[in-house]
């Protein structure tokens, strides 16, 4: 009976430790994803600005009026 109780307590503690580790890792990954999304948005904005500027520099469009 004592061995069974000890085994159950050890299993419970082991599972709780694993769950807390998983929760901590999930939190870390969520923060990393948020940072990467912000970096991606900044890069997309920079690329869009570059394309907009390069379209304005197109000499074939200088004589046309924008619709």
C-alpha positions in Angstrom: 0.0 0.0 0.0 2.8 2.4 0.9 4.6 1.6 -2.4 1.4 2.3 -4.4 0.9 5.6 -2.6 4.5 6.6 -3.2 4.2 5.7 -6.9 1.0 7.8 -7.2 2.6 10.8 -5.5 5.7 10.6 -7.6 3.6 10.3 -10.8 1.5 13.3 -9.8 4.5 15.4 -9.1 6.2 14.4 -12.3 3.1 15.2 -14.4 2.7 18.6 -12.6 6.3 19.4 -13.3 6.0 18.5 -17.0 2.8 20.6 -17.2 4.4 23.6 -15.7 7.4 23.3 -18.0 5.1 23.1 -21.0 3.2 26.1 -19.8 6.4 28.1 -19.4 7.6 27.1 -22.8 4.3 28.0 -24.4 4.4 31.4 -22.8 7.9 31.9 -24.1 6.9 30.8 -27.6 3.9 33.1 -27.6 6.1 36.1 -26.7 8.5 35.1 -29.5 5.7 34.8 -32.0 4.4 38.2 -31.1 7.9 39.7 -31.6 8.3 38.0 -34.9 4.9 39.2 -36.1 5.8 42.8 -35.2 9.1 42.4 -37.1 7.3 40.9 -40.1 4.8 43.8 -40.2 7.7 46.3 -40.1 9.5 44.5 -42.9 6.3 44.4 -45.0 5.7 48.1 -44.5 9.3 48.8 -45.5 8.9 46.7 -48.7 5.6 48.5 -49.5 7.2 51.9 -49.1 10.1 50.8 -51.4 7.7 49.5 -54.1 5.6 52.7 -53.8 8.7 54.8 -54.2 10.0 52.7 -57.1 6.7 53.1 -58.9 6.9 56.9 -58.5 10.3 56.8 -60.1 9.1 55.1 -63.2 9.6 57.5 -66.1 6.8 55.9 -68.2 4.3 57.0 -65.5 5.4 60.7 -65.3 3.2 61.9 -68.1 0.1 60.1 -66.9 -2.4 61.4 -64.4 -3.5 59.2 -61.5 -7.0 57.9 -61.6 
